[in-house]
Amino acid sequence: MKLLRYGEPGAETPGLLDGNGCIRSLADHVADIDGTALAPGHLDALRRIDPGSLPPVAGTPRLGVPVAGVGKIIEVGLNYTDQAAEVGKTLPDEPILFAKAVTALNGPNDPVVLPEGARKADWEVKLAVVIGRTARSVGEGDALDHVAGYTVINDLAEREWQFERGGQWIKGKSFDTFAPLGPWLVTRDEVPDPQDLRLWLKVNGVTRQDSHTSRMNFGVAAAIAYISRCMTLLPGDVVTTGTPAGIGNAAKPPVFLKPGDVIELGVEGLGGQRQEVRAWEDRGI
């Protein structure tokens, strides 16, 4: 299934994407696509619904974050062999973990707003994992059983705040609108192997990232197992699994986002995103 949430910010309605690319309303069957709805039993109940029996949604509504009530976003850093080579760093022996504030979450096609005074805003396409069952000290062999599904995230960062302002990475990662998520959540049964997916990103039509999840240092199962030893992962939590080579900060010379830029990105089988970059004073919020 491809589960989604559509409508105005703060008033999204649960839905799914049928086999013909039509959005269908799930409002009569589930209150929202949240941690409760992502439990295996609830997902099985949704799978038994004939999509053709659901009301079609007219037009092309805005897509919101596909999961409501995300409790935490945990990220794995420096996790692609090609990115490590690009930045001249040795791959870590254990996963590098950091967090991103949930207030950064944004619809997949909503504008990205640069923070006031930003000089080094950067992009990062990533495979995102959404947890469906509580994971606490799980083994690698069982880790994927705790996954509800997969989606796309543009894990934006302001590199000056991330690297040059002291403290931890969370500062540069957590500005509002810096976590476009979606367009939908593809349930785990439709992704046979999360280590066999192409991911890509373009800025103003120029390909900046084009890689494959097989290049992860720590695969999805290993990452979830490791994180679950450090903290309990709850249904609806999001884990991001690293970005490949091609970030703006590593270009020679570096290239950073500016107002008016258009970012397009996607992960094979999981859909795509498109964001227009706005200046702080033009944020319209």
C-alpha positions as a Markdown table, in Angstrom:
| # | Residue | x | y | z |
|---|---|---|---|---|
| 1 | Met | 0.0 | 0.0 | 0.0 |
| 2 | Lys | 0.9 | 3.6 | -0.5 |
| 3 | Leu | -0.5 | 5.5 | 2.4 |
| 4 | Leu | -0.7 | 9.3 | 2.5 |
| 5 | Arg | -2.2 | 12.4 | 4.1 |
| 6 | Tyr | -3.7 | 15.1 | 2.0 |
| 7 | Gly | -5.2 | 18.6 | 2.6 |
| 8 | Glu | -4.2 | 21.9 | 4.1 |
| 9 | Pro | -1.5 | 21.9 | 6.8 |
| 10 | Gly | -2.9 | 20.8 | 10.1 |
| 11 | Ala | -6.1 | 19.5 | 8.6 |
| 12 | Glu | -4.8 | 16.5 | 6.5 |
| 13 | Thr | -7.1 | 13.6 | 5.7 |
| 14 | Pro | -5.8 | 10.0 | 5.6 |
| 15 | Gly | -5.8 | 8.3 | 2.2 |
| 16 | Leu | -4.1 | 5.9 | -0.1 |
| 17 | Leu | -2.8 | 5.9 | -3.7 |
| 18 | Asp | -4.5 | 3.2 | -5.8 |
| 19 | Gly | -2.9 | 1.3 | -8.6 |
| 20 | Asn | -4.0 | 3.9 | -11.1 |
| 21 | Gly | -2.4 | 6.8 | -9.3 |
| 22 | Cys | -5.7 | 8.0 | -7.9 |
| 23 | Ile | -5.9 | 9.3 | -4.3 |
| 24 | Arg | -8.7 | 7.5 | -2.3 |
| 25 | Ser | -10.0 | 8.6 | 1.0 |
| 26 | Leu | -9.5 | 6.4 | 4.1 |
| 27 | Ala | -11.4 | 8.8 | 6.4 |
| 28 | Asp | -14.2 | 6.2 | 7.0 |
| 29 | His | -11.7 | 3.6 | 8.0 |
| 30 | Val | -9.0 | 5.2 | 10.1 |
| 31 | Ala | -8.7 | 8.4 | 12.0 |
| 32 | Asp | -5.2 | 9.2 | 10.7 |
| 33 | Ile | -2.0 | 7.6 | 9.5 |
| 34 | Asp | -0.3 | 7.5 | 12.8 |
| 35 | Gly | 1.5 | 5.1 | 15.1 |
| 36 | Thr | -1.7 | 3.3 | 16.0 |
| 37 | Ala | -2.7 | 2.8 | 12.3 |
| 38 | Leu | 0.8 | 1.5 | 11.5 |
| 39 | Ala | 0.5 | -1.5 | 13.8 |
| 40 | Pro | 0.7 | -4.7 | 11.8 |
| 41 | Gly | -2.9 | -5.7 | 12.6 |
| 42 | His | -4.3 | -2.3 | 11.6 |
| 43 | Leu | -2.2 | -2.4 | 8.4 |
| 44 | Asp | -3.6 | -5.8 | 7.6 |
| 45 | Ala | -7.1 | -4.5 | 8.0 |
| 46 | Leu | -6.4 | -1.7 | 5.6 |
| 47 | Arg | -4.9 | -4.1 | 3.0 |
| 48 | Arg | -8.2 | -6.0 | 3.0 |
| 49 | Ile | -10.1 | -2.9 | 1.8 |
| 50 | Asp | -10.8 | -2.9 | -2.0 |
| 51 | Pro | -9.3 | 0.5 | -3.1 |
| 52 | Gly | -12.0 | 0.8 | -5.7 |
| 53 | Ser | -14.6 | 0.9 | -2.9 |
| 54 | Leu | -13.0 | 4.0 | -1.4 |
| 55 | Pro | -14.2 | 7.5 | -2.4 |
| 56 | Pro | -11.8 | 9.1 | -5.0 |
| 57 | Val | -10.4 | 12.5 | -4.2 |
| 58 | Ala | -10.9 | 15.1 | -6.8 |
| 59 | Gly | -8.2 | 17.3 | -8.2 |
| 60 | Thr | -4.6 | 17.4 | -7.0 |
| 61 | Pro | -4.7 | 18.2 | -3.3 |
| 62 | Arg | -1.6 | 19.2 | -1.4 |
| 63 | Leu | 0.2 | 16.2 | 0.1 |
| 64 | Gly | 1.2 | 16.5 | 3.8 |
| 65 | Val | 3.7 | 14.5 | 5.8 |
| 66 | Pro | 2.5 | 10.9 | 5.3 |
| 67 | Val | 2.7 | 10.0 | 9.0 |
| 68 | Ala | 1.0 | 12.0 | 11.8 |
| 69 | Gly | 2.4 | 12.4 | 15.3 |
| 70 | Val | 6.0 | 11.5 | 14.6 |
| 71 | Gly | 7.6 | 11.2 | 17.9 |
| 72 | Lys | 11.3 | 11.5 | 16.9 |
| 73 | Ile | 13.5 | 11.5 | 13.9 |
| 74 | Ile | 16.8 | 9.6 | 14.4 |
| 75 | Glu | 19.5 | 9.9 | 11.7 |
| 76 | Val | 22.5 | 7.8 | 10.7 |
| 77 | Gly | 25.4 | 10.0 | 9.5 |
| 78 | Leu | 28.2 | 9.3 | 7.1 |
| 79 | Asn | 26.6 | 6.0 | 6.0 |
| 80 | Tyr | 27.4 | 5.8 | 2.3 |
| 81 | Thr | 30.7 | 4.6 | 1.0 |
| 82 | Asp | 30.6 | 7.1 | -1.9 |
| 83 | Gln | 29.9 | 10.1 | 0.5 |
| 84 | Ala | 32.7 | 9.1 | 2.8 |
| 85 | Ala | 35.1 | 9.0 | -0.2 |
| 86 | Glu | 33.7 | 12.4 | -1.4 |
| 87 | Val | 34.4 | 14.1 | 1.9 |
| 88 | Gly | 37.7 | 12.3 | 2.6 |
| 89 | Lys | 36.6 | 10.6 | 5.8 |
| 90 | Thr | 36.9 | 7.0 | 7.0 |
| 91 | Leu | 33.7 | 5.0 | 7.4 |
| 92 | Pro | 32.8 | 4.6 | 11.1 |
| 93 | Asp | 33.0 | 1.3 | 12.9 |
| 94 | Glu | 29.7 | 2.0 | 14.6 |
| 95 | Pro | 26.7 | 4.1 | 13.3 |
| 96 | Ile | 26.9 | 7.8 | 13.9 |
| 97 | Leu | 23.6 | 8.9 | 15.3 |
| 98 | Phe | 22.0 | 12.3 | 15.6 |
| 99 | Ala | 18.5 | 13.8 | 15.9 |
| 100 | Lys | 16.4 | 16.2 | 13.9 |
| 101 | Ala | 13.5 | 18.1 | 15.5 |
| 102 | Val | 10.0 | 17.0 | 14.4 |
| 103 | Thr | 9.1 | 20.7 | 13.9 |
| 104 | Ala | 11.2 | 20.5 | 10.8 |
| 105 | Leu | 8.7 | 18.2 | 9.1 |
| 106 | Asn | 7.2 | 19.5 | 5.9 |
| 107 | Gly | 5.0 | 18.3 | 3.1 |
| 108 | Pro | 7.0 | 16.7 | 0.2 |
| 109 | Asn | 6.1 | 19.5 | -2.2 |
| 110 | Asp | 5.8 | 22.4 | 0.2 |
| 111 | Pro | 8.3 | 25.4 | -0.1 |
| 112 | Val | 11.6 | 25.1 | 1.7 |
| 113 | Val | 12.2 | 28.3 | 3.7 |
| 114 | Leu | 15.8 | 29.3 | 4.3 |
| 115 | Pro | 16.5 | 30.5 | 7.9 |
| 116 | Glu | 17.2 | 34.1 | 8.5 |
| 117 | Gly | 20.7 | 34.9 | 7.4 |
| 118 | Ala | 21.4 | 31.5 | 5.9 |
| 119 | Arg | 24.5 | 31.2 | 3.8 |
| 120 | Lys | 25.1 | 27.5 | 3.5 |
| 121 | Ala | 21.8 | 25.6 | 3.1 |
| 122 | Asp | 22.3 | 22.2 | 1.6 |
| 123 | Trp | 20.3 | 19.2 | 0.3 |
| 124 | Glu | 20.4 | 15.5 | 1.2 |
| 125 | Val | 18.2 | 12.8 | -0.4 |
| 126 | Lys | 17.7 | 9.9 | 2.0 |
| 127 | Leu | 15.7 | 6.7 | 2.4 |
| 128 | Ala | 13.5 | 7.1 | 5.5 |
| 129 | Val | 12.2 | 4.2 | 7.5 |
| 130 | Val | 9.0 | 4.5 | 9.5 |
| 131 | Ile | 8.6 | 2.2 | 12.5 |
| 132 | Gly | 5.4 | 0.2 | 13.0 |
| 133 | Arg | 6.2 | -1.9 | 16.1 |
| 134 | Thr | 8.0 | -1.0 | 19.3 |
| 135 | Ala | 11.7 | -1.8 | 18.8 |
| 136 | Arg | 13.8 | -2.3 | 21.9 |
| 137 | Ser | 17.1 | -4.1 | 21.7 |
| 138 | Val | 16.0 | -6.1 | 18.7 |
| 139 | Gly | 18.4 | -8.3 | 16.7 |
| 140 | Glu | 19.4 | -7.5 | 13.2 |
| 141 | Gly | 17.6 | -10.5 | 11.9 |
| 142 | Asp | 14.3 | -9.3 | 13.4 |
| 143 | Ala | 14.8 | -5.6 | 12.8 |
| 144 | Leu | 12.8 | -5.3 | 9.6 |
| 145 | Asp | 9.8 | -6.9 | 11.2 |
| 146 | His | 9.5 | -3.6 | 13.2 |
| 147 | Val | 9.2 | -1.5 | 10.0 |
| 148 | Ala | 5.9 | -0.2 | 8.8 |
| 149 | Gly | 7.2 | 1.1 | 5.6 |
| 150 | Tyr | 9.5 | 3.4 | 3.7 |
| 151 | Thr | 9.4 | 6.9 | 2.3 |
| 152 | Val | 11.6 | 9.8 | 1.0 |
| 153 | Ile | 13.1 | 12.6 | 3.0 |
| 154 | Asn | 15.1 | 15.6 | 1.9 |
| 155 | Asp | 17.2 | 16.1 | 5.0 |
| 156 | Leu | 18.2 | 19.7 | 4.5 |
| 157 | Ala | 20.9 | 21.3 | 6.6 |
| 158 | Glu | 22.4 | 24.7 | 7.1 |
| 159 | Arg | 26.1 | 23.8 | 7.2 |
| 160 | Glu | 27.3 | 26.9 | 9.0 |
| 161 | Trp | 25.0 | 26.2 | 11.9 |
| 162 | Gln | 25.8 | 22.5 | 11.7 |
| 163 | Phe | 29.6 | 22.7 | 11.7 |
| 164 | Glu | 30.7 | 26.2 | 12.5 |
| 165 | Arg | 28.5 | 27.4 | 15.4 |
| 166 | Gly | 29.5 | 24.9 | 18.1 |
| 167 | Gly | 27.5 | 22.2 | 19.7 |
| 168 | Gln | 25.8 | 19.4 | 17.9 |
| 169 | Trp | 24.5 | 18.8 | 14.4 |
| 170 | Ile | 20.9 | 19.1 | 15.4 |
| 171 | Lys | 21.0 | 22.9 | 15.2 |
| 172 | Gly | 21.8 | 22.9 | 11.5 |
| 173 | Lys | 19.4 | 20.2 | 10.7 |
| 174 | Ser | 16.3 | 21.3 | 12.5 |
| 175 | Phe | 15.1 | 24.6 | 10.9 |
| 176 | Asp | 11.4 | 24.7 | 10.1 |
| 177 | Thr | 10.7 | 23.1 | 6.7 |
| 178 | Phe | 14.0 | 21.3 | 6.6 |
| 179 | Ala | 12.5 | 17.8 | 6.6 |
| 180 | Pro | 10.1 | 17.3 | 3.6 |
| 181 | Leu | 8.8 | 13.8 | 4.0 |
| 182 | Gly | 6.8 | 11.8 | 1.5 |
| 183 | Pro | 5.0 | 11.8 | -0.8 |
| 184 | Trp | 3.6 | 8.6 | 0.7 |
| 185 | Leu | 4.5 | 5.7 | 3.0 |
| 186 | Val | 5.1 | 2.5 | 1.0 |
| 187 | Thr | 4.4 | -0.4 | 3.3 |
| 188 | Arg | 7.2 | -2.9 | 3.9 |
| 189 | Asp | 5.6 | -5.7 | 1.9 |
| 190 | Glu | 6.0 | -3.6 | -1.3 |
| 191 | Val | 9.8 | -3.1 | -0.8 |
| 192 | Pro | 11.4 | -6.6 | -0.9 |
| 193 | Asp | 14.9 | -5.3 | -0.3 |
| 194 | Pro | 15.6 | -1.7 | 1.0 |
| 195 | Gln | 19.2 | -2.2 | 0.0 |
| 196 | Asp | 18.2 | -2.4 | -3.7 |
| 197 | Leu | 16.9 | 1.1 | -4.4 |
| 198 | Arg | 18.2 | 4.0 | -6.5 |
| 199 | Leu | 18.0 | 7.5 | -5.0 |
| 200 | Trp | 18.6 | 10.8 | -6.8 |
| 201 | Leu | 18.3 | 14.5 | -6.4 |
| 202 | Lys | 18.4 | 17.5 | -8.8 |
| 203 | Val | 18.8 | 21.2 | -8.2 |
| 204 | Asn | 17.5 | 23.4 | -11.0 |
| 205 | Gly | 17.4 | 20.4 | -13.3 |
| 206 | Val | 21.1 | 19.5 | -12.6 |
| 207 | Thr | 21.7 | 16.1 | -11.1 |
| 208 | Arg | 23.5 | 16.4 | -7.9 |
| 209 | Gln | 23.0 | 13.0 | -6.3 |
| 210 | Asp | 22.5 | 9.7 | -8.0 |
| 211 | Ser | 23.3 | 6.6 | -6.0 |
| 212 | His | 22.0 | 3.3 | -4.6 |
| 213 | Thr | 21.1 | 2.1 | -1.2 |
| 214 | Ser | 23.5 | -0.9 | -1.7 |
| 215 | Arg | 26.3 | 1.6 | -0.9 |
| 216 | Met | 25.2 | 2.0 | 2.7 |
| 217 | Asn | 27.8 | 1.1 | 5.3 |
| 218 | Phe | 25.2 | 0.0 | 7.8 |
| 219 | Gly | 22.1 | -1.3 | 6.1 |
| 220 | Val | 18.5 | -0.6 | 7.3 |
| 221 | Ala | 18.3 | -3.7 | 9.5 |
| 222 | Ala | 21.7 | -3.1 | 11.1 |
| 223 | Ala | 20.8 | 0.6 | 11.7 |
| 224 | Ile | 17.5 | -0.2 | 13.4 |
| 225 | Ala | 19.0 | -2.9 | 15.5 |
| 226 | Tyr | 21.8 | -0.6 | 16.7 |
| 227 | Ile | 19.5 | 2.3 | 17.4 |
| 228 | Ser | 17.1 | 0.1 | 19.3 |
| 229 | Arg | 20.0 | -0.7 | 21.7 |
| 230 | Cys | 20.4 | 3.0 | 22.4 |
| 231 | Met | 16.7 | 4.0 | 22.7 |
| 232 | Thr | 13.3 | 2.6 | 22.2 |
| 233 | Leu | 11.8 | 3.1 | 18.8 |
| 234 | Leu | 8.1 | 3.6 | 18.8 |
| 235 | Pro | 5.4 | 3.3 | 16.1 |
| 236 | Gly | 5.5 | 6.4 | 13.9 |
| 237 | Asp | 9.2 | 7.2 | 14.6 |
| 238 | Val | 11.3 | 8.0 | 11.6 |
| 239 | Val | 14.8 | 6.7 | 11.0 |
| 240 | Thr | 16.9 | 8.2 | 8.1 |
| 241 | Thr | 19.7 | 6.1 | 6.7 |
| 242 | Gly | 22.3 | 8.5 | 5.3 |
| 243 | Thr | 22.9 | 10.3 | 2.1 |
| 244 | Pro | 25.1 | 9.5 | -0.8 |
| 245 | Ala | 27.8 | 11.6 | -2.5 |
| 246 | Gly | 26.7 | 14.9 | -4.2 |
| 247 | Ile | 26.0 | 17.2 | -1.3 |
| 248 | Gly | 26.6 | 20.9 | -2.0 |
| 249 | Asn | 29.0 | 21.3 | 0.8 |
| 250 | Ala | 31.4 | 18.8 | -0.8 |
| 251 | Ala | 31.4 | 20.4 | -4.3 |
| 252 | Lys | 34.5 | 22.2 | -5.5 |
| 253 | Pro | 33.7 | 25.0 | -5.0 |
| 254 | Pro | 30.8 | 24.4 | -2.6 |
| 255 | Val | 27.3 | 25.1 | -3.9 |
| 256 | Phe | 24.5 | 26.1 | -1.6 |
| 257 | Leu | 20.8 | 26.7 | -2.0 |
| 258 | Lys | 19.4 | 30.2 | -2.7 |
| 259 | Pro | 15.9 | 31.7 | -3.1 |
| 260 | Gly | 14.3 | 30.6 | -6.3 |
| 261 | Asp | 16.1 | 27.2 | -6.6 |
| 262 | Val | 14.0 | 24.2 | -7.3 |
| 263 | Ile | 14.9 | 20.8 | -5.7 |
| 264 | Glu | 13.6 | 17.5 | -7.1 |
| 265 | Leu | 14.4 | 14.2 | -5.6 |
| 266 | Gly | 13.1 | 10.6 | -5.2 |
| 267 | Val | 13.8 | 7.0 | -4.2 |
| 268 | Glu | 13.0 | 4.2 | -6.6 |
| 269 | Gly | 9.5 | 2.8 | -6.0 |
| 270 | Leu | 8.8 | 5.4 | -3.3 |
| 271 | Gly | 7.8 | 8.4 | -5.3 |
| 272 | Gly | 9.3 | 11.9 | -5.7 |
| 273 | Gln | 9.3 | 15.4 | -4.2 |
| 274 | Arg | 9.6 | 18.9 | -5.5 |
| 275 | Gln | 10.4 | 22.0 | -3.5 |
| 276 | Glu | 10.8 | 25.6 | -4.3 |
| 277 | Val | 13.3 | 27.5 | -2.1 |
| 278 | Arg | 12.2 | 30.7 | -0.5 |
| 279 | Ala | 13.9 | 33.4 | 1.5 |
| 280 | Trp | 13.0 | 34.0 | 5.1 |
| 281 | Glu | 11.2 | 37.2 | 4.4 |
| 282 | Asp | 9.1 | 35.5 | 1.7 |
| 283 | Arg | 8.1 | 32.6 | 3.8 |
| 284 | Gly | 4.4 | 33.5 | 3.8 |
| 285 | Ile | 3.7 | 32.1 | 7.2 |
